[in-house]
Amino acid sequence: MSPAKSRVRRRLLPVGCTVLALAGIWLGCADETPQLSLREGCSLTSDCTSPLVCAFAKCHQACKSSRDCSNGERCVQSDRPYYVCQKQGCSRSSECLGKQVCAQDGQCHDQCQTAKDCLADQVCTAGACADTTELVNGALPIVTDGGSGVGQRCTLPTDCPGDLVCLRGGVCGAECIGDKDCRKTFVCQPVRAGGPGRCYPSASTDAGADATLDASSGDANDSGALADASGGSDASGDASDGAATQGLAMQLAAGGNHNCVVLDDAKVKCWGYNVYGQLGLGDTSNRGDGPNEMGSNLPYVNLGVGRTAKSVTSALEASCALLDNAKVKCWGTNGSGELGLGDTSDRGDGPNEMGDSLPYVDLGTGRTAKALVAGSNHVCAILDNGKVKCWGNNERGQLGLGDTNARGDGPNEMGDNLPYVDLGTGRTAKLLMLGHRHTCAILDDDRLKCWGANGAGELGLGNTNDRGDGANEMGDNLPSVDLGTGRTAKVAAGRVEFTCAVLDNNRVKCWGAASSGHLGLGDNVSRGGSPNQMGDNLPYVDLGTNRTAISLSSGLNFTCARLDNAMSKCWGYNGSGQLGQGDVNVRGNAVGQMGDNLAAIDLGTGRTATSLSGGGDHTCAILDNGRIKCWGYAGSGELGGGNTNFLGGAPNQMGDNLPFVNVFGP
């Protein structure tokens, strides 16, 4: 610093100020007269008696390690650029300050993934930074409240007695009151907001979609996790499957005839159809259609040394993962460039094609992804700047680039050469939904815009003209979908020639083709392709008396919704039992089939779904106990039962008779 700058800084200091600093970090100044004492409220460090500092709106003792603290306090990171001494009891993480979490010892700790996240003399144990003096047999002691179960260790919600729930950190608690109480990729629905005080998969990273996580599977808010939630036993999926205690399914994405899941160790497993390497296992052998192929015999997908997944999305015959470093990798079929690698060579169907040998998708200089969604043969990502890029098949303008040229199938088409999708002046995307040959985005102002194929009115624009395949059709020239007076969209789902959305009033509207009843309006009449069919003229889907929707997921020609009462319902085509009704009858194409007449899916005694993902002709769900069940078409092993037996289309195949999918082991 030059002398001139130094003199200026001295003149800016308050008269009589004594400089306070720790390890060269400016903390503030203190008058020579004592001011606020330890734990008294403050707004600035200068409010506190020297050498105390202001953090978490109270005066604290500054520290560089816990050796600087007294009274059994621990050195923790504050909401300012320094550490302070603190020890605070807790029963849930929402009671802890800043980014701290409630650990199994009933105390607030800095959260961590490795010891690198903690101070030099601390260790990372069960996601919490701790002093070595606090450990008992290498771990923090488990503190409970005298037998009620609060504080008891848990892995699954069912590990906790009574109405207690399994909170972040793996301890039982009365309820969640904020997102900090929930495991990674879950959010709290607190009692104060009318919820049950339970943790549910996040819809912000999902689509699998939770639309953002995985809309290829049509999941507008479900197959994802963060896109999510949180499976198995012997190859038959025996309901006694004790292996489920080994882990949780966090986010699930169903493709055409395969599925991928992110487990709670952030690793990925895929099963089902594999002729193009979409399972990422270095061969073309299906998994799940024969004995001894699931559980511990099902390999993890090799994403690269040290790499894990935040979410997965499944295209018709390909898969992609959003990794822990916010980069993207894709594998499987690549005929349209949907892997985004500048060629049309499949990946994952032969040795040495996965792991570090599988390149990242080039999203542009310095760009990373926040959300990733696949359609049948195209993929889109919301980038860290809120803008959208799409690649792969573009025959109907589904990439939104003003032409019909595929992207990603040749050199120099990705990275900085791949244009952003023009969503309108100043507009960014919150959520994405990718159908067969169309794409939709919920914008930052909650409006819904769709582009691509529109032969059945799936874009909801009152005509059947494709959008995005010619000049001047995107951006401010692309109208938003009219959902009704004052109505906006929260999540969306869709697949072949149809689209559905959960609106801001938590009710559902669907438009596009209706040949199999998948619009749920009691007829086979398409909507959205002619004037006066959208907006207030478009009926709501009847989900039952006073029932509303939390999320949606769509398969090839069917749609599923998770309802506000934790039940799930599906409607549309049902030739393989994918609606889970114990028959193969279509629902939603005739009067009297919807509403209270449409039965909720029986997932087993006391079981509900925390996410749903529709595939081609099958459906999978992550249940509230963190395990997976699938039903419908099974010709390629997509149900993971070690056979090719369809389920859900005959009596006594659902409920407790429907086996769990074994993705863990033994």
C-alpha positions as CSV (number, residue, x, y, z in Angstrom):
1,M,0.0,0.0,0.0
2,S,1.4,3.4,-0.9
3,P,1.9,6.1,1.8
4,A,-0.8,8.2,0.2
5,K,-3.4,5.4,0.4
6,S,-2.3,4.7,3.9
7,R,-2.9,8.3,5.0
8,V,-6.3,8.3,3.4
9,R,-7.3,5.1,5.3
10,R,-6.1,6.6,8.6
11,R,-8.2,9.6,8.1
12,L,-11.3,7.4,7.5
13,L,-10.9,5.6,10.9
14,P,-13.1,7.0,13.7
15,V,-11.3,9.3,16.0
16,G,-9.9,7.4,19.0
17,C,-10.4,4.0,17.3
18,T,-8.3,1.1,18.4
19,V,-7.8,-1.3,15.5
20,L,-9.0,-4.9,16.0
21,A,-7.6,-7.6,13.7
22,L,-7.2,-11.4,13.8
23,A,-4.6,-13.1,11.5
24,G,-4.5,-9.9,9.4
25,I,-8.3,-9.8,8.9
26,W,-9.9,-6.5,9.6
27,L,-12.5,-6.9,12.3
28,G,-13.4,-3.3,13.1
29,C,-12.4,-1.0,15.9
30,A,-13.3,-0.4,19.5
31,D,-13.5,2.8,21.6
32,E,-11.2,3.0,24.6
33,T,-14.3,2.8,26.8
34,P,-16.0,-0.6,27.4
35,Q,-19.1,-1.2,25.4
36,L,-21.2,-4.4,24.9
37,S,-20.2,-7.6,26.7
38,L,-20.0,-11.2,25.7
39,R,-23.3,-12.5,24.1
40,E,-24.9,-9.1,24.1
41,G,-26.6,-8.0,20.8
42,C,-24.5,-6.0,18.3
43,S,-24.4,-5.0,14.6
44,L,-20.7,-4.0,14.3
45,T,-17.6,-5.2,16.0
46,S,-17.1,-1.7,17.2
47,D,-20.2,-2.2,19.3
48,C,-18.4,-4.9,21.4
49,T,-15.9,-4.5,24.2
50,S,-12.4,-5.1,22.9
51,P,-11.2,-7.8,22.0
52,L,-14.7,-9.2,21.4
53,V,-16.1,-9.3,17.8
54,C,-19.6,-9.1,16.4
55,A,-20.9,-12.3,14.9
56,F,-24.4,-13.8,14.6
57,A,-25.6,-10.4,15.9
58,K,-23.9,-11.0,19.3
59,C,-20.5,-10.2,20.7
60,H,-18.2,-13.3,20.7
61,Q,-14.6,-14.2,21.5
62,A,-12.6,-14.5,18.2
63,C,-10.5,-17.6,17.7
64,K,-8.2,-19.5,15.4
65,S,-8.7,-22.8,17.1
66,S,-10.7,-24.2,20.0
67,R,-7.6,-23.8,22.2
68,D,-8.5,-20.1,22.1
69,C,-11.9,-20.8,23.7
70,S,-12.9,-21.5,27.2
71,N,-15.9,-23.0,29.0
72,G,-16.0,-26.0,26.7
73,E,-16.7,-23.8,23.6
74,R,-15.7,-24.8,20.1
75,C,-14.2,-22.6,17.4
76,V,-16.7,-22.3,14.6
77,Q,-17.1,-20.3,11.4
78,S,-19.3,-17.2,11.8
79,D,-21.3,-15.1,9.4
80,R,-18.4,-12.8,9.2
81,P,-14.9,-13.5,7.7
82,Y,-13.6,-15.0,11.0
83,Y,-14.1,-17.7,13.5
84,V,-15.7,-17.3,17.0
85,C,-16.0,-19.4,20.1
86,Q,-19.4,-20.9,20.6
87,K,-21.2,-24.0,21.9
88,Q,-25.0,-24.3,21.4
89,G,-27.3,-27.2,22.2
90,C,-29.8,-28.2,19.6
91,S,-32.4,-30.8,18.6
92,R,-32.5,-29.8,14.9
93,S,-30.2,-28.0,12.5
94,S,-32.6,-25.0,12.1
95,E,-31.8,-24.1,15.6
96,C,-28.1,-23.6,14.7
97,L,-26.6,-20.4,13.5
98,G,-25.2,-19.7,10.0
99,K,-24.3,-22.8,8.1
100,Q,-23.9,-25.0,11.2
101,V,-25.8,-28.2,11.6
102,C,-27.1,-30.2,14.6
103,A,-24.9,-33.3,15.1
104,Q,-25.7,-36.5,17.0
105,D,-24.2,-35.0,20.3
106,G,-27.0,-32.5,20.4
107,Q,-24.6,-29.6,19.6
108,C,-24.3,-27.2,16.7
109,H,-21.2,-27.9,14.6
110,D,-19.7,-26.5,11.4
111,Q,-20.8,-28.8,8.6
112,C,-18.3,-30.6,6.4
113,Q,-17.7,-33.2,3.7
114,T,-14.0,-33.8,4.4
115,A,-11.5,-32.6,7.1
116,K,-10.4,-29.9,4.6
117,D,-13.7,-28.1,5.4
118,C,-12.7,-27.9,9.1
119,L,-10.1,-26.1,11.1
120,A,-6.6,-27.7,11.1
121,D,-7.0,-29.3,14.5
122,Q,-10.5,-30.6,13.9
123,V,-11.9,-33.8,12.2
124,C,-14.9,-34.3,10.0
125,T,-17.2,-37.0,11.5
126,A,-20.7,-37.8,10.2
127,G,-20.8,-34.4,8.4
128,A,-19.8,-32.3,11.4
129,C,-16.5,-30.6,12.3
130,A,-15.5,-31.7,15.8
131,D,-12.5,-31.2,18.1
132,T,-10.7,-34.5,18.8
133,T,-11.4,-34.0,22.5
134,E,-15.1,-34.3,21.9
135,L,-14.9,-37.8,20.3
136,V,-15.7,-41.0,22.0
137,N,-14.3,-44.1,20.2
138,G,-13.6,-41.9,17.2
139,A,-17.1,-40.4,16.9
140,L,-19.3,-37.8,18.6
141,P,-21.4,-39.3,21.4
142,I,-25.0,-40.0,20.7
143,V,-27.2,-37.9,23.0
144,T,-30.9,-38.9,23.4
145,D,-33.6,-37.4,25.6
146,G,-34.2,-40.2,28.0
147,G,-36.0,-42.9,25.9
148,S,-38.5,-40.9,23.8
149,G,-36.4,-41.5,20.7
150,V,-35.3,-37.9,20.1
151,G,-31.6,-38.0,19.2
152,Q,-31.7,-41.7,18.4
153,R,-29.6,-42.6,15.4
154,C,-31.5,-43.3,12.2
155,T,-31.0,-44.0,8.5
156,L,-34.6,-44.3,7.3
157,P,-37.7,-42.5,8.5
158,T,-39.0,-45.8,9.7
159,D,-36.0,-46.1,12.1
160,C,-37.6,-43.5,14.4
161,P,-40.4,-44.4,16.8
162,G,-43.8,-42.9,16.8
163,D,-44.2,-39.7,14.8
164,L,-40.5,-38.8,15.0
165,V,-38.7,-38.2,11.7
166,C,-35.1,-38.8,10.6
167,L,-33.5,-35.4,10.4
168,R,-30.2,-34.3,8.9
169,G,-27.2,-35.8,10.6
170,G,-29.0,-39.2,11.0
171,V,-30.9,-38.4,14.3
172,C,-34.6,-38.7,15.2
173,G,-36.4,-35.5,15.9
174,A,-40.0,-34.3,16.4
175,E,-40.3,-32.5,13.1
176,C,-38.4,-30.3,10.7
177,I,-38.9,-26.6,10.9
178,G,-36.6,-25.6,8.0
179,D,-34.6,-27.0,5.1
180,K,-31.5,-27.1,7.3
181,D,-33.1,-30.0,9.2
182,C,-33.3,-32.2,6.1
183,R,-30.8,-34.3,4.4
184,K,-29.0,-33.0,1.3
185,T,-31.4,-32.6,-1.6
186,F,-34.5,-32.6,0.7
187,V,-36.6,-29.7,1.7
188,C,-38.9,-29.2,4.7
189,Q,-42.6,-28.8,4.6
190,P,-43.0,-27.1,8.0
191,V,-46.1,-27.3,10.2
192,R,-46.2,-23.5,10.4
193,A,-46.8,-23.4,6.6
194,G,-49.5,-26.1,6.8
195,G,-47.2,-29.0,6.0
196,P,-46.6,-32.2,8.0
197,G,-43.2,-31.2,9.4
198,R,-41.5,-33.8,7.2
199,C,-38.6,-33.7,4.6
200,Y,-39.3,-34.3,0.9
201,P,-37.1,-34.4,-2.2
202,S,-36.2,-31.0,-3.5
203,A,-37.9,-29.9,-6.7
204,S,-35.2,-27.4,-7.6
205,T,-32.6,-29.8,-8.7
206,D,-35.2,-32.5,-9.8
207,A,-36.3,-33.2,-12.6
208,G,-36.0,-36.5,-13.7
209,A,-37.5,-34.6,-13.4
210,D,-38.6,-32.6,-11.0
211,A,-38.7,-30.7,-14.0
212,T,-35.3,-29.3,-13.5
213,L,-33.8,-32.6,-12.6
214,D,-35.1,-34.8,-15.1
215,A,-37.7,-34.0,-17.5
216,S,-36.7,-36.5,-20.0
217,S,-38.5,-38.9,-18.0
218,G,-41.1,-36.3,-18.0
219,D,-40.6,-35.8,-14.4
220,A,-41.5,-32.4,-13.6
221,N,-40.6,-32.5,-10.1
222,D,-40.0,-36.0,-9.1
223,S,-37.4,-38.1,-10.5
224,G,-34.9,-35.7,-9.3
225,A,-33.4,-34.9,-6.2
226,L,-32.0,-33.0,-4.8
227,A,-33.9,-33.8,-7.9
228,D,-34.3,-36.1,-4.1
229,A,-35.3,-38.7,-1.9
230,S,-33.7,-41.1,-0.9
231,G,-33.7,-49.5,-2.1
232,G,-33.3,-53.7,-2.1
233,S,-32.8,-57.4,-1.0
234,D,-32.5,-60.5,-2.9
235,A,-32.8,-60.4,-6.7
236,S,-36.5,-61.0,-6.3
237,G,-36.9,-57.8,-4.4
238,D,-38.2,-59.5,-1.3
239,A,-40.2,-57.1,0.8
240,S,-38.1,-58.1,3.8
241,D,-35.2,-56.6,2.0
242,G,-32.9,-55.7,4.8
243,A,-30.4,-54.2,2.4
244,A,-32.4,-51.1,2.3
245,T,-30.8,-50.1,5.6
246,Q,-27.5,-49.8,3.7
247,G,-28.6,-46.7,1.9
248,L,-31.3,-44.5,0.4
249,A,-32.3,-43.7,-3.1
250,M,-32.0,-39.9,-3.5
251,Q,-33.1,-39.2,-7.1
252,L,-34.5,-41.4,-9.9
253,A,-34.8,-40.9,-13.6
254,A,-36.7,-43.3,-15.9
255,G,-35.7,-43.4,-19.6
256,G,-37.5,-45.3,-22.4
257,N,-36.7,-48.7,-21.0
258,H,-34.0,-48.1,-18.4
259,N,-33.6,-46.3,-15.1
260,C,-30.8,-44.5,-13.3
261,V,-30.7,-43.6,-9.6
262,V,-28.5,-41.4,-7.4
263,L,-27.9,-43.1,-4.1
264,D,-27.3,-41.4,-0.8
265,D,-23.5,-41.9,-1.3
266,A,-23.9,-39.7,-4.4
267,K,-23.0,-42.7,-6.6
268,V,-25.1,-43.8,-9.6
269,K,-26.5,-47.2,-10.7
270,C,-28.6,-47.9,-13.8
271,W,-30.6,-51.0,-14.9
272,G,-32.8,-52.1,-17.7
273,Y,-32.3,-51.9,-21.5
274,N,-28.6,-51.4,-22.5
275,V,-28.1,-52.1,-26.2
276,Y,-26.5,-48.6,-26.6
277,G,-24.6,-48.6,-23.4
278,Q,-27.1,-46.3,-21.6
279,L,-26.4,-48.1,-18.3
280,G,-22.8,-46.9,-18.5
281,L,-21.3,-50.3,-17.7
282,G,-18.9,-50.8,-20.7
283,D,-21.1,-53.4,-22.4
284,T,-24.5,-53.9,-24.0
285,S,-26.0,-56.4,-21.6
286,N,-29.3,-55.6,-20.0
287,R,-29.5,-55.6,-16.2
288,G,-32.4,-56.5,-14.1
289,D,-34.0,-59.1,-16.5
290,G,-32.2,-62.1,-15.0
291,P,-31.1,-63.4,-11.6
292,N,-28.1,-62.1,-9.8
293,E,-27.9,-58.9,-11.7
294,M,-29.1,-56.4,-9.1
295,G,-28.0,-55.5,-5.6
296,S,-24.3,-55.7,-5.0
297,N,-23.9,-57.4,-8.4
298,L,-25.1,-54.2,-10.2
299,P,-22.0,-52.1,-10.7
300,Y,-21.8,-48.4,-10.1
301,V,-21.5,-46.1,-13.1
302,N,-17.9,-44.9,-13.3
303,L,-18.1,-41.1,-13.5
304,G,-14.4,-40.5,-13.1
305,V,-11.9,-40.5,-10.2
306,G,-13.4,-38.9,-7.2
307,R,-16.5,-37.8,-9.1
308,T,-20.1,-38.2,-7.7
309,A,-23.5,-37.1,-9.0
310,K,-25.9,-34.4,-7.9
311,S,-28.6,-35.7,-10.3
312,V,-29.2,-37.9,-13.3
313,T,-31.5,-37.6,-16.2
314,S,-32.5,-40.3,-18.7
315,A,-33.2,-39.9,-22.4
316,L,-34.9,-42.5,-24.5
317,E,-31.7,-44.5,-24.9
318,A,-29.1,-42.4,-23.2
319,S,-28.3,-41.1,-19.7
320,C,-26.6,-37.9,-18.3
321,A,-25.4,-36.9,-14.9
322,L,-24.8,-33.5,-13.3
323,L,-21.7,-34.1,-11.3
324,D,-20.5,-32.7,-7.9
325,N,-18.2,-30.3,-9.8
326,A,-21.3,-28.9,-11.7
327,K,-20.0,-30.4,-14.9
328,V,-22.0,-32.8,-17.2
329,K,-21.3,-36.2,-18.6
330,C,-23.6,-38.2,-20.9
331,W,-23.4,-41.8,-22.2
332,G,-25.5,-44.2,-24.4
333,T,-26.8,-43.7,-27.9
334,N,-25.5,-40.6,-29.7
335,G,-27.0,-40.7,-33.2
336,S,-28.2,-37.1,-32.9
337,G,-25.3,-35.8,-30.8
338,E,-27.3,-36.0,-27.6
339,L,-24.1,-36.8,-25.7
340,G,-22.8,-33.4,-26.7
341,L,-19.3,-34.7,-27.6
342,G,-19.0,-33.4,-31.2
343,D,-19.5,-36.8,-32.8
344,T,-22.1,-39.6,-33.2
345,S,-20.3,-42.4,-31.5
346,D,-22.1,-44.2,-28.7
347,R,-20.4,-44.2,-25.2
348,G,-20.7,-46.7,-22.4
349,D,-21.2,-49.7,-24.7
350,G,-17.5,-50.8,-24.7
351,P,-14.5,-50.9,-22.4
352,N,-12.6,-47.8,-21.5
353,E,-15.3,-45.4,-22.5
354,M,-16.5,-44.3,-19.1
355,G,-14.8,-42.7,-16.1
356,D,-12.0,-40.3,-16.9
357,S,-12.1,-41.5,-20.5
358,L,-15.6,-40.0,-20.9
359,P,-15.3,-36.3,-21.7
360,Y,-17.3,-33.6,-20.1
361,V,-19.9,-31.8,-22.2
362,D,-18.5,-28.5,-23.2
363,L,-21.0,-25.8,-22.0
364,G,-18.8,-22.8,-22.8
365,T,-15.8,-21.0,-21.2
366,G,-16.2,-20.9,-17.4
367,R,-19.8,-22.2,-17.6
368,T,-21.2,-24.9,-15.4
369,A,-24.7,-26.4,-15.0
370,K,-27.3,-25.9,-12.3
371,A,-29.9,-28.3,-13.7
372,L,-29.9,-31.0,-16.4
373,V,-32.9,-32.5,-18.3
374,A,-33.2,-34.9,-21.2
375,G,-35.9,-35.5,-23.8
376,S,-36.1,-38.4,-26.1
377,N,-33.0,-37.4,-28.1
378,H,-32.1,-34.0,-26.9
379,V,-30.7,-32.5,-23.7
380,C,-30.9,-29.1,-22.1
381,A,-29.1,-27.5,-19.2
382,I,-29.8,-24.4,-17.1
383,L,-26.3,-22.9,-16.6
384,D,-24.9,-21.1,-13.6
385,N,-25.9,-17.8,-15.2
386,G,-29.5,-18.9,-15.5
387,K,-29.4,-19.2,-19.2
388,V,-30.3,-22.4,-21.2
389,K,-28.3,-24.4,-23.7
390,C,-29.7,-27.4,-25.6
391,W,-28.0,-30.0,-27.9
392,G,-29.0,-33.2,-29.8
393,N,-31.9,-33.8,-32.1
394,N,-33.4,-30.6,-33.5
395,E,-35.7,-31.8,-36.4
396,R,-38.7,-29.8,-35.1
397,G,-36.8,-26.9,-33.5
398,Q,-36.8,-28.3,-30.0
399,L,-33.3,-26.8,-29.4
400,G,-34.9,-23.4,-29.8
401,L,-32.1,-22.0,-32.1
402,G,-34.1,-20.9,-35.1
403,D,-33.3,-23.9,-37.3
404,T,-33.5,-27.6,-37.5
405,N,-29.8,-28.5,-37.4
406,A,-28.7,-30.9,-34.7
407,R,-26.0,-29.7,-32.3
408,G,-23.3,-31.8,-30.6
409,D,-23.0,-34.3,-33.5
410,G,-20.1,-32.6,-35.2
411,P,-17.0,-30.6,-34.3
412,N,-17.2,-27.0,-33.2
413,E,-20.8,-27.1,-32.3
414,M,-20.6,-27.1,-28.5
415,G,-19.0,-24.8,-26.0
416,D,-18.9,-21.1,-26.9
417,N,-20.2,-22.0,-30.4
418,L,-23.4,-23.4,-29.0
419,P,-25.9,-20.4,-28.7
420,Y,-28.1,-19.8,-25.7
421,V,-31.8,-20.3,-26.1
422,D,-33.4,-16.9,-26.4
423,L,-36.1,-16.8,-23.7
424,G,-36.9,-13.1,-24.1
425,T,-35.3,-9.9,-23.0
426,G,-33.8,-10.3,-19.5
427,R,-35.4,-13.6,-19.0
428,T,-33.7,-16.7,-17.4
429,A,-35.0,-20.2,-16.6
430,K,-36.1,-21.7,-13.3
431,L,-37.2,-25.1,-14.5
432,L,-37.1,-27.2,-17.7
433,M,-39.3,-29.9,-19.2
434,L,-38.3,-31.9,-22.2
435,G,-40.8,-33.9,-24.1
436,H,-40.3,-36.1,-27.2
437,R,-39.6,-33.3,-29.6
438,H,-40.6,-30.2,-27.7
439,T,-39.1,-28.2,-24.8
440,C,-40.7,-26.0,-22.1
441,A,-39.1,-23.6,-19.6
442,I,-40.6,-22.0,-16.5
443,L,-39.0,-18.6,-16.5
444,D,-37.8,-16.4,-13.6
445,D,-41.2,-14.6,-13.7
446,D,-43.1,-17.9,-13.5
447,R,-44.4,-17.7,-17.0
448,L,-44.2,-20.9,-19.1
449,K,-42.8,-20.9,-22.6
450,C,-42.6,-24.0,-25.0
451,W,-41.0,-24.5,-28.4
452,G,-40.4,-27.3,-30.8
453,A,-42.9,-29.8,-32.3
454,N,-46.5,-28.6,-32.1
455,G,-48.5,-30.9,-34.3
456,A,-51.0,-31.7,-31.5
457,G,-51.0,-28.3,-29.8
458,E,-48.5,-29.4,-27.2
459,L,-47.0,-25.9,-27.1
460,G,-50.3,-24.5,-25.9
461,L,-50.3,-21.6,-28.3
462,G,-53.7,-22.1,-29.9
463,N,-52.3,-23.4,-33.2
464,T,-50.2,-26.3,-34.6
465,N,-47.2,-24.3,-35.9
466,D,-43.8,-25.5,-34.7
467,R,-41.7,-22.9,-32.9
468,G,-37.9,-22.6,-32.8
469,D,-37.3,-24.1,-36.2
470,G,-37.2,-20.8,-38.0
471,A,-35.9,-17.2,-37.6
472,N,-37.7,-14.7,-35.3
473,E,-39.8,-17.3,-33.5
474,M,-38.0,-17.3,-30.1
475,G,-37.3,-14.6,-27.5
476,D,-39.9,-11.9,-27.2
477,N,-41.7,-13.3,-30.3
478,L,-42.5,-16.5,-28.5
479,P,-45.7,-16.1,-26.5
480,S,-46.0,-17.6,-23.1
481,V,-48.6,-20.3,-22.5
482,D,-52.0,-19.0,-21.4
483,L,-52.8,-21.0,-18.3
484,G,-55.8,-18.8,-17.2
485,T,-56.4,-15.4,-15.7
486,G,-53.6,-14.7,-13.2
487,R,-52.3,-18.2,-13.4
488,T,-48.6,-19.2,-13.6
489,A,-46.7,-22.5,-13.6
490,K,-44.8,-24.2,-10.8
491,V,-43.7,-27.4,-12.5
492,A,-44.3,-29.1,-15.8
493,A,-44.2,-32.6,-17.3
494,G,-44.9,-34.0,-20.7
495,R,-43.7,-36.5,-23.3
496,V,-45.1,-37.4,-26.8
497,E,-47.2,-34.5,-28.1
498,F,-48.6,-33.4,-24.7
499,T,-47.7,-31.2,-21.8
500,C,-49.0,-30.8,-18.2
501,A,-48.3,-28.2,-15.5
502,V,-48.9,-27.7,-11.8
503,L,-50.1,-24.1,-11.5
504,D,-49.6,-21.6,-8.7
505,N,-52.9,-22.7,-7.2
506,N,-51.5,-26.3,-7.1
507,R,-54.1,-27.5,-9.6
508,V,-53.2,-29.3,-12.9
509,K,-53.8,-28.5,-16.5
510,C,-52.8,-30.6,-19.5
511,W,-52.9,-29.9,-23.3
512,G,-51.8,-31.5,-26.6
513,A,-52.7,-35.0,-27.8
514,A,-55.3,-36.9,-25.9
515,S,-55.7,-40.2,-27.7
516,S,-55.0,-42.3,-24.6
517,G,-56.6,-40.1,-22.1
518,H,-53.3,-38.7,-20.8
519,L,-54.8,-35.2,-20.6
520,G,-57.1,-36.5,-17.9
521,L,-60.2,-34.6,-19.2
522,G,-62.6,-37.5,-19.8
523,D,-62.3,-37.6,-23.5
524,N,-59.9,-38.1,-26.5
525,V,-60.1,-34.5,-27.6
526,S,-56.8,-32.7,-28.2
527,R,-56.4,-29.3,-26.6
528,G,-54.1,-26.3,-27.4
529,G,-54.0,-26.6,-31.1
530,S,-57.0,-24.4,-31.9
531,P,-58.1,-20.9,-30.7
532,N,-60.0,-20.6,-27.5
533,Q,-58.8,-23.9,-26.1
534,M,-56.3,-22.6,-23.6
535,G,-56.5,-20.1,-20.7
536,D,-59.7,-20.1,-18.7
537,N,-61.3,-22.4,-21.4
538,L,-58.9,-25.2,-20.6
539,P,-60.4,-27.4,-17.8
540,Y,-58.4,-28.5,-14.7
541,V,-57.6,-32.2,-14.3
542,D,-59.9,-33.6,-11.6
543,L,-57.7,-35.2,-9.0
544,G,-60.4,-35.8,-6.5
545,T,-62.4,-33.8,-4.0
546,N,-60.3,-31.0,-2.6
547,R,-57.2,-32.7,-4.0
548,T,-54.2,-30.7,-5.4
549,A,-50.8,-31.7,-6.8
550,I,-47.3,-31.5,-5.4
551,S,-45.5,-32.7,-8.5
552,L,-46.0,-34.4,-11.9
553,S,-44.2,-37.0,-14.0
554,S,-45.1,-38.2,-17.5
555,G,-44.3,-41.4,-19.4
556,L,-44.8,-42.0,-23.1
557,N,-48.6,-41.6,-23.1
558,F,-49.4,-41.3,-19.4
559,T,-49.1,-38.9,-16.5
560,C,-48.7,-39.3,-12.7
561,A,-49.2,-36.8,-9.9
562,R,-48.2,-36.8,-6.3
563,L,-51.0,-35.3,-4.3
564,D,-51.2,-33.0,-1.3
565,N,-52.3,-36.0,0.9
566,A,-49.1,-37.9,0.0
567,M,-51.0,-40.3,-2.3
568,S,-50.2,-40.8,-6.0
569,K,-52.5,-41.1,-9.1
570,C,-51.7,-41.9,-12.7
571,W,-53.9,-41.6,-15.8
572,G,-53.6,-42.3,-19.6
573,Y,-52.4,-45.3,-21.5
574,N,-52.1,-48.5,-19.4
575,G,-51.3,-51.4,-21.8
576,S,-48.5,-52.6,-19.6
577,G,-50.0,-51.8,-16.2
578,Q,-48.0,-48.6,-15.8
579,L,-50.9,-46.8,-14.0
580,G,-50.6,-49.4,-11.2
581,Q,-54.3,-50.1,-11.1
582,G,-54.2,-53.9,-11.3
583,D,-55.6,-53.9,-14.8
584,V,-54.7,-52.6,-18.3
585,N,-57.6,-50.3,-18.8
586,V,-57.0,-46.7,-20.0
587,R,-57.9,-44.0,-17.5
588,G,-58.9,-40.4,-18.3
589,N,-60.5,-40.8,-21.8
590,A,-64.1,-41.3,-20.7
591,V,-66.5,-39.7,-18.2
592,G,-66.3,-41.0,-14.7
593,Q,-62.7,-42.2,-14.7
594,M,-61.0,-39.3,-13.0
595,G,-61.5,-37.5,-9.6
596,D,-62.6,-39.7,-6.7
597,N,-63.2,-42.6,-9.2
598,L,-59.5,-42.8,-9.9
599,A,-57.9,-44.9,-7.2
600,A,-54.6,-43.9,-5.6
601,I,-51.7,-46.2,-6.4
602,D,-51.3,-48.9,-3.7
603,L,-47.6,-48.9,-2.8
604,G,-47.8,-51.1,0.3
605,T,-49.1,-50.8,3.8
606,G,-48.3,-47.3,5.1
607,R,-46.1,-46.5,2.1
608,T,-46.2,-43.3,0.0
609,A,-44.1,-42.0,-2.8
610,T,-41.6,-39.1,-2.4
611,S,-40.9,-39.0,-6.1
612,L,-42.3,-40.6,-9.3
613,S,-40.6,-41.1,-12.7
614,G,-42.4,-42.3,-15.8
615,G,-40.5,-44.2,-18.4
616,G,-41.7,-45.4,-21.8
617,D,-44.3,-47.8,-20.5
618,H,-43.2,-48.2,-16.9
619,T,-43.2,-46.2,-13.7
620,C,-40.9,-46.1,-10.7
621,A,-41.2,-44.5,-7.3
622,I,-38.9,-43.6,-4.5
623,L,-40.9,-44.4,-1.3
624,D,-41.0,-42.6,2.0
625,N,-38.7,-45.2,3.4
626,G,-36.0,-44.5,0.8
627,R,-36.6,-47.7,-1.2
628,I,-37.7,-48.1,-4.8
629,K,-40.7,-49.8,-6.5
630,C,-41.3,-50.1,-10.2
631,W,-44.3,-51.4,-12.2
632,G,-45.5,-51.7,-15.8
633,Y,-43.4,-53.0,-18.8
634,A,-40.5,-55.3,-17.9
635,G,-39.3,-56.7,-21.2
636,S,-35.7,-55.3,-20.7
637,G,-35.5,-55.7,-16.9
638,E,-36.5,-52.1,-16.2
639,L,-38.5,-53.2,-13.1
640,G,-35.3,-54.6,-11.7
641,G,-36.9,-57.8,-10.5
642,G,-34.5,-60.3,-12.1
643,N,-37.1,-61.3,-14.7
644,T,-39.2,-59.9,-17.5
645,N,-42.6,-60.2,-15.8
646,F,-44.9,-57.2,-16.2
647,L,-46.4,-55.9,-12.9
648,G,-49.3,-53.6,-12.1
649,G,-51.6,-54.9,-14.9
650,A,-53.2,-57.8,-13.0
651,P,-54.9,-58.1,-9.6
652,N,-52.7,-58.6,-6.5
653,Q,-49.5,-57.3,-8.1
654,M,-49.4,-53.9,-6.4
655,G,-49.2,-53.0,-2.7
656,D,-47.3,-55.3,-0.4
657,N,-47.1,-57.8,-3.3
658,L,-45.1,-55.4,-5.4
659,P,-41.4,-56.1,-4.7
660,F,-38.8,-53.5,-3.9
661,V,-36.1,-52.9,-6.4
662,N,-32.8,-54.1,-5.0
663,V,-30.1,-51.6,-5.9
664,F,-27.9,-52.0,-2.8
665,G,-27.2,-55.6,-1.9
666,P,-26.2,-58.1,-0.9
